[in-house]
Structures are given as structure tokens and as C-alpha cells.
Amino acid sequence: MKNFSQWFHDILEEAELMDARYPIKGMSVWLPRGFQIRKYTLKALQELLDKDHEEVLFPMLIPESELAKEAIHVKGFEEEVYWITKGGKRELNEQLALRPTSETSMYPMFSLWVRSHMDLPIKVYQTVNTFRYETKHTRPLIRVREITTFNETHTVHATEAEAEEEVNAGIEIYKNFFDELAIPYSISKRPEWDKFPGSEYTMAFDMIMPDGKTLQIGTVHNLGTTFAKTFDIKFENDEGEHEYAYQTCYGLSDRVIASLIAAHGDEKGLQLPPIVAPEQVIIIPIIFKQKEDIVLNFTDKLEQLLKDNGIRARQDKRDLRPGNKYYYWEKRGVPLRIEVGPRDIDNNSIVLNRRDTGDKEFIDYDEETIVDTVNEILDDITLQMKEKANKFQQEKTYSVDKLEQVKKTINKKGGIITCNWCGSTECGKDMEEKFDIDILGTQEAEVDGECINCQQKAQYKVLISKTY
């Protein structure tokens, strides 16, 4: 698509996902259809998390004294915090922060809950609103002041090894989640200057958007004992000695919905994987005079049959031309369209149209097999969408070995560049400034040769991109 930024803005409005006209910059309203997509997206994530984690809900307000305890962490957010200074007309004794992230609200409670090794591990998650005073150009779902879909997992462990295992578990959960949504990704270890404030290290998922920039869509952090020491999260071990606990946290935001829209959308509009589509199947009755009852009796039964078998089906009986209905539902991303007219009923057949490929197929109608047929097609749609999106991510990832290729490739092709890097912060920041790019992070790989920038011995394969 020629102008992704404009397309993205338009599709949020035209597909009735969000209304960005709320009178505070960086805050938007979820419309019913957008909220349904959000609901099914969160359901897929929660099903993965619930296998080994429990859901909780912590307050939104954080006392300044608690927020200030972790100086390194707060420094990463100090320019973005919203402060409440009054309760009614009274000045508060202590100002309260609107949650920018939840470490400083959750961890004081963890220190009360943890007494012995028997209390560990703690593995909890919540889905909440977070607030950050974003000063850059805001964009719905991508760069906002109120993150309305912040899903964060926090864990506490007795040993460093257990925390490391949890980091790997978090990465696997997110890989499975993004795979279910057919969202492509690259995983890398963030450079030291760009890791989560207070963490030992940060692993991040990035997706290449249609305009060639990358969007961070998920992060997993190993916190070590940093926050445990700050908030006094200790446990008594088997020998009766007190030790600081090890922690991890990982999170996703509204950006998942943005990546879902961007990964699959086209000039026709939205394209939704079946798992999150509010309507997985739209049924269009083709009505002619004197044949209306025959067609609607058939489509009513078909709709109910699909619904009874767990398929989100909907029938469009509006008094509009079929072509107008096709356009309407294609723009809204419904994966599969079924058309039924009098002639189809006479021939005991129906017409299937796939949103992903545009393929049209006439099939014999069998009440005994139609549910299986539809489910098989929906599964194949997910598979094909995933393969297409992954292919784009792979094709837009370029390996270069000469410094002059970096700027040329980024400016002409966009995407992600991989190259040799020494790992030095000074060298990394020099590259970022020199090429107006961001270092996403490093990946484990055998590296031979020199750093592409400073010609010192290379230690890593580094991922470079222009980012949101």
C-alpha cells in the first residue's frame, strides 16, 4: 500500500474499530467492533497464560514514595508520569501517580506475601490501563497516552535458574500467541541502553510494518534481584537463612492490535485471522421476489447450525445490493463469506469466498459435513495468512557486511538489517546517530569478522531498523 500511515488511520474509522476524536490527545474510544477484536485477542492470550499463571488486579494509583524507591526504574518513566495532586478540592499529602507500569504497585505487596520458599513461585498477570505522557506524535494503538490493553505478567522465584526458565517460558507463550494471530516477529536481546529500567536484560519481539519501520510488540524482562532488594522481597530458605527473590516480568499492549491490523490488511481493508474475527463467517442471502422465504429459511438454518457448533456466523439480511454487502464485509475483514441464492438451493450448493485469497468456490451443500468444511477452511486461512506474513518479514530482513550498505538499504528498502557488531555502547550509539536508526538488539549466532562500524572484533549479530 502506498501510504500506510493514512491507510491505518482510515481503516480504524472505516472498519469501525476506534474513534480518535476523544478530546484528549493520545486517547481513543474502542467501538463495539474493535472491542470485540480486542476481547478475542485477549482471550487467546489468557488461555495460554492461565495454564501456569493466575489473574489478579492491582490498583491504578501508586504513591510517590513507592514509585520513587526504584530510582533507575523511575528514571525511565519520569518524563511520562501523570500525577494526581488533589482529592476533590483538597491538596493530597502525597501525590499519586497514574500507573505507568506496575512494578512499583505490585512489588510492595509481594514483599508482604513472600515469607518462606513455600510461598514461591508467584506467577500472576493482569490486564489494565496504563498512562504515559507521550510527548512525541501520538497515533492510535501505536503511540498513545492511555494504553487501554496492557497485559503484564509478574513472577517471583527462589533461584536465578528458575527466573531464567520463566523468561524462556514467557518467550514461548508470546511465540505461540503471535503464531495463533499469524503475526510475524523477530526476537532479539535489547542493547544495554535500551533495556527495561532496572532489569538485568530485556528480550523483545519486533514486527516489520508495511512502511518498512519496525514496531515493538512484546517484551520479556529478567529483573534479577534488583526490585527484590528495593522492595524487600525476601524468603526464608531450607537452612533458615533469608535470601532476596529473583523476578521476571513481561508485557504486551494495544500494539498487538496494531500489528494484527498492519500485518494482514490490504487495499480492500481489514483482514482478520479467524481466531479474533467478530464474525468468522458472514452469510449473504441472495434474494429475489417470490423466492425470499425459500432463501431465508435456508440461510437461517445454516447460520444456526454454524453457531451451534461454535463458529461465529452472522447473516446480512439488509435491503442492499449483494455487491454493497460484499464490499462492506471485506472492508471489515471477515475471513469467509457464504453466498446463497435460489439457484444455489435448487442445485443443493453454496458459494464460498475467502477474504485472504479472494478465491471463490462452489461446493455441494451437506448438512452433515458443512461444519467440518467451514472449520477446515478457517484453519487453512490462518495458515495461509501466517505464511504470507512470515514471508514478508523474512523478505524484508537483509544481511549486509559493508557500512555503506546500511544507510542505502534502510532508506531504500526499510525493514531490518542484520550485521556484525562489537557490542560496545559507544559504537552502537554512534551507529544510531550516524544512520538515524535504532539498534533493536542482538541474536545468538556464530560471528566471524569485524564490527561493521568500528572494525573491532565482532561479538554479535545485531538487528537494525527505523522504529516507531
Order of alpha helices (4+ residues) and beta strands (2+ residues): alpha-beta-beta-alpha-beta-beta-alpha-alpha-beta-beta-alpha-beta-beta-alpha-beta-beta-beta-alpha-beta-beta-beta-alpha-beta-beta-alpha-beta-alpha-beta-beta-alpha-beta-beta-alpha-beta-alpha-beta-alpha-beta-beta
